[in-house]
Amino acid sequence: MAEKKMSSSRRNQLKSLLLQIVEAILEEEAQEDEEEKMKHMEENCPALSIPGCMQELQELCRKLHKQIDLVDEDRYDVEVKVTMSNKEINDLKLKVQDLKGKFKKPALKKVRMSADAMLAALLGSKHKVSMDLRANLKQVKKEVKEEEKQSGDWRKNIEDKAGMDGRKKMFQTEA
């Protein structure tokens, strides 16, 4: 069935009722917390009676120091446990993030494709031009150097260029 819309006055009335109920619940919880705190203080912290003589006062101080030491030890133990658990929580968070971020890459299979097939796969039906890569290659002709044609025996060529006379000849012929 179609839901009927609630009028704004009715909606505001329900909101105010809910807020009143929640406020009452919060007040009750605050009172319970205060009662628990008072009960704990009565159990663990008895009323302080200050003695009149110096000997009793020193004894009371020693007793209080022992209690303070015990409480400090407990506090330290709890702090260590909290820091250890925080470190463990952070480590687990990092592990979860690493696991979320990583995935196994499947082993790829080698596929033999021509350049035309690759372009067709990448560009789809848009690409219709065939591409012959060998036709576009430049042809290089091997040129034989003139010096290699002229010199028949390598020993003779070395003897001609040996010494300063040979060097002068090299520079004169090149220039």
Accessible surface in RSA format (square Angstrom, percent):
REM  Atomic radii and reference values for relative SASA: ProtOr
REM  Chains: A
REM  Algorithm: Lee & Richards
REM  Probe-radius: 1.40
REM  Slices: 20
REM RES _ NUM      All-atoms   Total-Side   Main-Chain    Non-polar    All polar
REM                ABS   REL    ABS   REL    ABS   REL    ABS   REL    ABS   REL
RES MET A   1   238.85 123.7 158.55 104.9  80.30 191.2 137.90 117.2 100.95 133.7
RES ALA A   2    99.65  91.6  66.81 103.1  32.83  74.7  76.86 108.2  22.78  60.4
RES GLU A   3   167.62  96.2 136.65 103.4  30.97  73.7  56.26 108.8 111.36  90.9
RES LYS A   4   197.41  96.3 165.83 101.7  31.58  75.2 113.91 102.5  83.50  88.9
RES LYS A   5   202.77  98.9 168.75 103.5  34.02  81.0 117.56 105.8  85.20  90.8
RES MET A   6    94.94  49.2  76.29  50.5  18.65  44.4  82.90  70.5  12.04  16.0
RES SER A   7    66.84  56.5  52.07  69.5  14.78  34.0  52.66 112.1  14.19  19.9
RES SER A   8    71.27  60.2  66.26  88.4   5.01  11.5  32.53  69.3  38.73  54.3
RES SER A   9    81.13  68.6  70.85  94.6  10.28  23.7  53.51 113.9  27.62  38.7
RES ARG A  10   117.07  49.2 114.50  58.4   2.57   6.1  32.91  45.0  84.16  51.0
RES ARG A  11   116.32  48.8 116.20  59.2   0.12   0.3  35.46  48.5  80.86  49.0
RES ASN A  12    91.78  63.3  86.47  83.6   5.31  12.8  26.08  62.8  65.70  63.5
RES GLN A  13    96.03  53.7  89.68  65.5   6.35  15.1  28.62  60.9  67.41  51.1
RES LEU A  14    59.56  33.2  59.28  42.4   0.28   0.7  59.28  41.6   0.28   0.8
RES LYS A  15   118.05  57.6 116.51  71.5   1.53   3.7  68.38  61.5  49.67  52.9
RES SER A  16    49.56  41.9  46.17  61.6   3.38   7.8  38.31  81.6  11.25  15.8
RES LEU A  17    81.71  45.5  81.60  58.4   0.11   0.3  81.60  57.3   0.11   0.3
RES LEU A  18   111.73  62.2 111.66  79.9   0.07   0.2 111.73  78.5   0.00   0.0
RES LEU A  19   122.61  68.3 119.96  85.8   2.65   6.7 120.10  84.3   2.51   6.8
RES GLN A  20   111.87  62.6 104.70  76.5   7.17  17.1  37.20  79.2  74.67  56.6
RES ILE A  21    98.03  55.8  94.39  70.3   3.64   8.8  98.03  70.6   0.00   0.0
RES VAL A  22    74.69  49.1  74.48  67.4   0.21   0.5  74.69  64.9   0.00   0.0
RES GLU A  23   102.82  59.0 100.73  76.2   2.09   5.0  32.96  63.8  69.85  57.0
RES ALA A  24    48.38  44.5  44.52  68.7   3.86   8.8  47.12  66.4   1.26   3.3
RES ILE A  25    85.22  48.5  85.21  63.5   0.01   0.0  85.21  61.4   0.01   0.0
RES LEU A  26   105.55  58.8 101.39  72.5   4.16  10.5 101.57  71.3   3.98  10.7
RES GLU A  27   100.39  57.6  96.10  72.7   4.29  10.2  37.12  71.8  63.27  51.7
RES GLU A  28   102.54  58.9 101.27  76.6   1.26   3.0  31.13  60.2  71.41  58.3
RES GLU A  29    88.69  50.9  87.92  66.5   0.77   1.8  31.20  60.3  57.49  46.9
RES ALA A  30    61.86  56.9  50.35  77.7  11.51  26.2  56.45  79.5   5.41  14.3
RES GLN A  31   116.68  65.2 112.58  82.3   4.09   9.7  33.48  71.3  83.20  63.1
RES GLU A  32    99.10  56.9  97.88  74.1   1.22   2.9  29.83  57.7  69.27  56.6
RES ASP A  33    90.45  63.4  85.89  85.5   4.55  10.8  26.39  62.1  64.06  63.9
RES GLU A  34    92.27  53.0  91.42  69.2   0.85   2.0  41.04  79.4  51.23  41.8
RES GLU A  35   114.13  65.5 108.83  82.3   5.30  12.6  43.15  83.5  70.99  58.0
RES GLU A  36   116.21  66.7 111.21  84.1   5.00  11.9  40.49  78.3  75.72  61.8
RES LYS A  37   126.35  61.6 119.22  73.1   7.13  17.0  75.42  67.9  50.93  54.2
RES MET A  38   103.72  53.7 103.71  68.6   0.01   0.0  84.77  72.1  18.94  25.1
RES LYS A  39   129.90  63.4 127.02  77.9   2.88   6.9  72.04  64.8  57.86  61.6
RES HIS A  40   103.30  56.5 100.90  70.1   2.40   6.1  63.10  65.0  40.20  46.8
RES MET A  41    96.00  49.7  95.33  63.1   0.67   1.6  74.19  63.1  21.81  28.9
RES GLU A  42   126.47  72.6 106.00  80.2  20.47  48.7  44.86  86.8  81.61  66.6
RES GLU A  43   127.12  73.0  91.54  69.3  35.58  84.7  43.00  83.2  84.11  68.7
RES ASN A  44    87.76  60.5  60.76  58.7  27.00  65.0  23.56  56.7  64.19  62.0
RES CYS A  45    69.18  52.3  55.02  61.4  14.16  33.3  20.98  53.2  48.20  52.0
RES PRO A  46   107.68  78.5  88.09  80.3  19.59  71.2  93.62  77.3  14.06  87.4
RES ALA A  47   103.78  95.4  67.89 104.8  35.89  81.6  79.33 111.7  24.44  64.7
RES LEU A  48   119.34  66.5  85.73  61.3  33.60  84.5  87.86  61.7  31.47  84.7
RES SER A  49    90.23  76.2  79.16 105.7  11.07  25.5  51.51 109.7  38.72  54.2
RES ILE A  50   130.79  74.4  99.81  74.4  30.98  74.7  99.96  72.0  30.83  83.7
RES PRO A  51    31.98  23.3  14.65  13.4  17.34  63.0  25.45  21.0   6.53  40.6
RES GLY A  52    84.81 104.6   0.00   N/A  84.81 104.6  42.95 117.9  41.86  93.7
RES CYS A  53    64.75  49.0  53.44  59.6  11.31  26.6  46.71 118.3  18.04  19.5
RES MET A  54   133.86  69.3 125.99  83.4   7.87  18.7 118.46 100.7  15.40  20.4
RES GLN A  55   129.91  72.6 126.89  92.7   3.01   7.2  50.41 107.3  79.50  60.3
RES GLU A  56    96.12  55.2  90.73  68.6   5.38  12.8  34.23  66.2  61.88  50.5
RES LEU A  57    67.29  37.5  67.29  48.1   0.00   0.0  67.29  47.3   0.00   0.0
RES GLN A  58    79.75  44.6  77.25  56.5   2.51   6.0  23.66  50.4  56.10  42.5
RES GLU A  59   104.66  60.1 104.58  79.1   0.08   0.2  44.44  86.0  60.22  49.2
RES LEU A  60    38.74  21.6  35.30  25.3   3.43   8.6  38.28  26.9   0.46   1.2
RES CYS A  61    59.67  45.1  58.43  65.2   1.24   2.9  15.62  39.6  44.05  47.5
RES ARG A  62   128.86  54.1 125.84  64.1   3.02   7.2  54.16  74.0  74.69  45.3
RES LYS A  63   121.18  59.1 117.86  72.3   3.31   7.9  64.73  58.3  56.45  60.1
RES LEU A  64    71.97  40.1  71.84  51.4   0.13   0.3  71.84  50.5   0.13   0.3
RES HIS A  65   114.59  62.6 114.52  79.6   0.07   0.2  70.82  73.0  43.77  50.9
RES LYS A  66   143.46  70.0 140.88  86.4   2.58   6.1  85.59  77.0  57.87  61.6
RES GLN A  67    85.59  47.9  84.59  61.8   1.00   2.4  30.90  65.8  54.70  41.5
RES ILE A  68    94.46  53.8  92.48  68.9   1.98   4.8  94.39  68.0   0.07   0.2
RES ASP A  69    81.56  57.1  79.87  79.5   1.69   4.0  20.29  47.8  61.26  61.1
RES LEU A  70   109.88  61.2 109.42  78.3   0.46   1.2 109.49  76.9   0.39   1.1
RES VAL A  71    95.76  63.0  94.89  85.9   0.87   2.1  95.41  82.9   0.35   1.0
RES ASP A  72    59.85  41.9  58.42  58.1   1.42   3.4  16.61  39.1  43.24  43.1
RES GLU A  73   104.23  59.8  99.96  75.6   4.28  10.2  40.13  77.6  64.11  52.3
RES ASP A  74    88.74  62.2  87.02  86.6   1.72   4.1  25.69  60.5  63.06  62.9
RES ARG A  75   128.30  53.9 121.63  62.0   6.68  15.9  63.03  86.1  65.27  39.6
RES TYR A  76   137.57  64.2 137.57  78.3   0.00   0.0  96.23  72.3  41.34  51.0
RES ASP A  77    73.90  51.8  71.23  70.9   2.67   6.3  18.51  43.6  55.38  55.2
RES VAL A  78    86.79  57.1  86.74  78.5   0.05   0.1  86.79  75.4   0.00   0.0
RES GLU A  79    82.49  47.4  80.07  60.6   2.43   5.8  35.86  69.4  46.64  38.1
RES VAL A  80    60.69  39.9  59.70  54.0   0.99   2.4  60.69  52.7   0.01   0.0
RES LYS A  81   146.43  71.4 139.80  85.8   6.63  15.8  87.43  78.7  59.00  62.9
RES VAL A  82    74.81  49.2  73.67  66.7   1.15   2.8  74.81  65.0   0.00   0.0
RES THR A  83    71.10  50.6  69.47  70.4   1.62   3.9  61.50  82.6   9.60  14.5
RES MET A  84   118.83  61.5 115.18  76.2   3.65   8.7  94.33  80.2  24.50  32.5
RES SER A  85    49.93  42.2  46.98  62.7   2.94   6.8  38.87  82.8  11.06  15.5
RES ASN A  86    73.93  51.0  72.75  70.3   1.18   2.8  18.79  45.2  55.13  53.3
RES LYS A  87   133.07  64.9 131.28  80.6   1.79   4.3  80.67  72.6  52.40  55.8
RES GLU A  88   106.91  61.4 103.39  78.2   3.52   8.4  32.03  62.0  74.88  61.1
RES ILE A  89    85.66  48.7  84.71  63.1   0.95   2.3  85.38  61.5   0.29   0.8
RES ASN A  90    80.10  55.2  79.17  76.5   0.93   2.2  19.12  46.0  60.98  58.9
RES ASP A  91    77.30  54.1  75.53  75.2   1.77   4.2  17.26  40.6  60.04  59.9
RES LEU A  92    93.16  51.9  92.88  66.4   0.29   0.7  93.00  65.3   0.17   0.5
RES LYS A  93   122.85  59.9 119.18  73.1   3.67   8.7  73.01  65.7  49.84  53.1
RES LEU A  94   104.39  58.1 104.30  74.6   0.08   0.2 104.30  73.3   0.08   0.2
RES LYS A  95   127.38  62.1 125.79  77.2   1.59   3.8  75.42  67.9  51.96  55.3
RES VAL A  96    74.40  49.0  73.90  66.9   0.49   1.2  74.32  64.6   0.08   0.2
RES GLN A  97   116.99  65.4 108.00  78.9   8.99  21.4  35.77  76.1  81.22  61.6
RES ASP A  98    78.29  54.8  74.47  74.1   3.81   9.0  14.15  33.3  64.14  64.0
RES LEU A  99   137.82  76.8 123.21  88.1  14.61  36.7 123.68  86.9  14.14  38.1
RES LYS A 100   169.17  82.5 133.52  81.9  35.64  84.9  88.57  79.7  80.60  85.9
RES GLY A 101    57.54  71.0   0.00   N/A  57.54  71.0  35.79  98.2  21.75  48.7
RES LYS A 102   156.25  76.2 139.63  85.7  16.61  39.6  91.27  82.1  64.98  69.2
RES PHE A 103   159.44  79.8 131.22  81.3  28.22  73.4 142.43  86.3  17.02  48.7
RES LYS A 104   197.02  96.1 174.05 106.8  22.97  54.7 123.19 110.9  73.82  78.6
RES LYS A 105   173.17  84.5 147.23  90.3  25.94  61.8  89.92  80.9  83.25  88.7
RES PRO A 106   105.05  76.6  87.51  79.8  17.53  63.7  99.02  81.8   6.02  37.4
RES ALA A 107    99.92  91.9  67.29 103.8  32.63  74.2  77.77 109.5  22.15  58.7
RES LEU A 108   164.02  91.3 132.74  95.0  31.28  78.6 134.07  94.2  29.95  80.6
RES LYS A 109   182.59  89.1 158.31  97.1  24.28  57.8 106.73  96.1  75.86  80.8
RES LYS A 110   209.42 102.2 174.54 107.1  34.88  83.0 123.00 110.7  86.42  92.1
RES VAL A 111   109.89  72.3  79.33  71.8  30.56  73.6  82.61  71.8  27.29  74.0
RES ARG A 112   238.38 100.1 206.68 105.4  31.69  75.5  85.46 116.8 152.92  92.7
RES MET A 113    81.71  42.3  53.21  35.2  28.50  67.9  35.70  30.4  46.01  61.0
RES SER A 114    67.49  57.0  52.22  69.7  15.28  35.2  51.95 110.6  15.54  21.8
RES ALA A 115    28.66  26.4  18.16  28.0  10.50  23.9  20.84  29.4   7.82  20.7
RES ASP A 116    54.57  38.2  51.97  51.7   2.60   6.2  24.71  58.2  29.86  29.8
RES ALA A 117    39.10  35.9  30.10  46.5   8.99  20.5  36.92  52.0   2.18   5.8
RES MET A 118    97.20  50.3  97.08  64.2   0.13   0.3  61.81  52.5  35.40  46.9
RES LEU A 119    42.95  23.9  42.95  30.7   0.00   0.0  42.95  30.2   0.00   0.0
RES ALA A 120    46.30  42.6  40.59  62.6   5.71  13.0  40.91  57.6   5.39  14.3
RES ALA A 121    73.97  68.0  35.23  54.4  38.74  88.1  47.42  66.8  26.55  70.3
RES LEU A 122   141.38  78.7 110.11  78.8  31.26  78.6 112.30  78.9  29.08  78.3
RES LEU A 123    89.60  49.9  77.55  55.5  12.04  30.3  82.13  57.7   7.46  20.1
RES GLY A 124    36.24  44.7   0.00   N/A  36.24  44.7  32.59  89.4   3.65   8.2
RES SER A 125    94.11  79.5  73.49  98.1  20.62  47.5  49.07 104.5  45.04  63.1
RES LYS A 126   184.68  90.1 151.13  92.7  33.55  79.9 103.43  93.1  81.24  86.5
RES HIS A 127    46.09  25.2  32.01  22.2  14.08  36.0  25.16  25.9  20.93  24.4
RES LYS A 128   170.21  83.0 135.69  83.3  34.52  82.2  89.69  80.7  80.52  85.8
RES VAL A 129   109.44  72.0 102.17  92.5   7.28  17.5 107.43  93.3   2.01   5.5
RES SER A 130    86.61  73.2  67.32  89.8  19.29  44.4  35.44  75.5  51.16  71.7
RES MET A 131    80.81  41.8  68.76  45.5  12.05  28.7  55.24  47.0  25.56  33.9
RES ASP A 132    91.04  63.8  80.60  80.2  10.44  24.7  35.60  83.8  55.45  55.3
RES LEU A 133    95.44  53.1  90.13  64.5   5.31  13.3  90.33  63.4   5.10  13.7
RES ARG A 134   201.39  84.6 188.14  95.9  13.24  31.5  59.88  81.8 141.51  85.8
RES ALA A 135    76.06  69.9  37.91  58.5  38.15  86.8  50.27  70.8  25.79  68.3
RES ASN A 136   114.44  78.9  85.48  82.6  28.96  69.7  30.40  73.2  84.04  81.2
RES LEU A 137   127.26  70.9 112.72  80.6  14.54  36.5 114.22  80.2  13.04  35.1
RES LYS A 138   187.91  91.7 162.14  99.5  25.77  61.4 111.08 100.0  76.83  81.8
RES GLN A 139   172.28  96.3 139.78 102.2  32.49  77.4  47.68 101.5 124.60  94.5
RES VAL A 140   137.34  90.4 102.63  92.9  34.72  83.7 105.56  91.7  31.78  86.2
RES LYS A 141   177.78  86.7 158.34  97.2  19.45  46.3 105.65  95.1  72.13  76.8
RES LYS A 142   194.73  95.0 160.59  98.5  34.14  81.3 109.36  98.4  85.38  90.9
RES GLU A 143   154.00  88.4 128.51  97.2  25.49  60.7  46.17  89.3 107.83  88.0
RES VAL A 144    85.28  56.1  65.44  59.2  19.84  47.8  68.93  59.9  16.35  44.4
RES LYS A 145   145.38  70.9 137.95  84.6   7.44  17.7  87.57  78.8  57.81  61.6
RES GLU A 146   129.25  74.2 124.73  94.4   4.53  10.8  43.20  83.6  86.05  70.3
RES GLU A 147   112.42  64.5 109.43  82.8   2.99   7.1  46.21  89.4  66.21  54.1
RES GLU A 148   114.28  65.6  96.87  73.3  17.41  41.5  40.82  79.0  73.46  60.0
RES LYS A 149   145.40  70.9 110.41  67.7  34.99  83.3  67.89  61.1  77.51  82.6
RES GLN A 150   149.11  83.4 114.40  83.6  34.71  82.6  46.90  99.8 102.21  77.5
RES SER A 151    43.89  37.1  24.55  32.8  19.34  44.6  17.88  38.1  26.01  36.4
RES GLY A 152    81.74 100.8   0.00   N/A  81.74 100.8  41.66 114.3  40.08  89.8
RES ASP A 153    64.60  45.2  56.72  56.5   7.88  18.6  26.62  62.6  37.98  37.9
RES TRP A 154   170.16  68.3 164.83  79.8   5.33  12.5 149.09  79.5  21.08  34.2
RES ARG A 155   140.51  59.0 138.77  70.7   1.74   4.1  47.51  64.9  93.00  56.4
RES LYS A 156   138.85  67.7 136.55  83.8   2.30   5.5  81.52  73.4  57.33  61.1
RES ASN A 157    49.27  34.0  46.29  44.7   2.98   7.2   4.92  11.8  44.35  42.9
RES ILE A 158   109.54  62.3 107.97  80.4   1.57   3.8 108.49  78.1   1.05   2.9
RES GLU A 159   127.95  73.5 110.38  83.5  17.57  41.8  41.65  80.6  86.30  70.5
RES ASP A 160    76.07  53.3  67.64  67.3   8.43  19.9  18.87  44.4  57.20  57.1
RES LYS A 161    77.76  37.9  72.33  44.4   5.43  12.9  43.44  39.1  34.33  36.6
RES ALA A 162    63.05  58.0  42.52  65.6  20.52  46.7  52.27  73.6  10.78  28.5
RES GLY A 163    52.00  64.1   0.00   N/A  52.00  64.1  41.56 114.0  10.44  23.4
RES MET A 164   137.50  71.2 131.42  87.0   6.07  14.5 105.81  90.0  31.68  42.0
RES ASP A 165   102.21  71.6  99.06  98.6   3.15   7.4  27.78  65.4  74.42  74.2
RES GLY A 166     0.61   0.8   0.00   N/A   0.61   0.8   0.13   0.4   0.48   1.1
RES ARG A 167   132.58  55.7 132.58  67.6   0.00   0.0  23.59  32.2 108.99  66.1
RES LYS A 168   117.93  57.5 114.26  70.1   3.67   8.7  65.46  58.9  52.47  55.9
RES LYS A 169   117.93  57.5 116.56  71.5   1.37   3.3  74.06  66.7  43.87  46.7
RES MET A 170    56.67  29.3  53.88  35.7   2.78   6.6  46.42  39.5  10.24  13.6
RES PHE A 171   135.30  67.7 132.29  81.9   3.01   7.8 132.63  80.4   2.67   7.6
RES GLN A 172   132.44  74.1 110.32  80.6  22.11  52.7  44.39  94.5  88.05  66.8
RES THR A 173   113.27  80.6  77.98  79.1  35.30  84.1  75.20 101.0  38.08  57.6
RES GLU A 174   127.94  73.5  92.51  70.0  35.43  84.4  43.45  84.1  84.49  69.0
RES ALA A 175   122.75 112.9  55.10  85.0  67.64 153.9  80.92 113.9  41.83 110.8
END  Absolute sums over single chains surface
CHAIN  1 A    18646.4      16298.5       2347.9      10978.9       7667.5
END  Absolute sums over all chains
TOTAL         18646.4      16298.5       2347.9      10978.9       7667.5
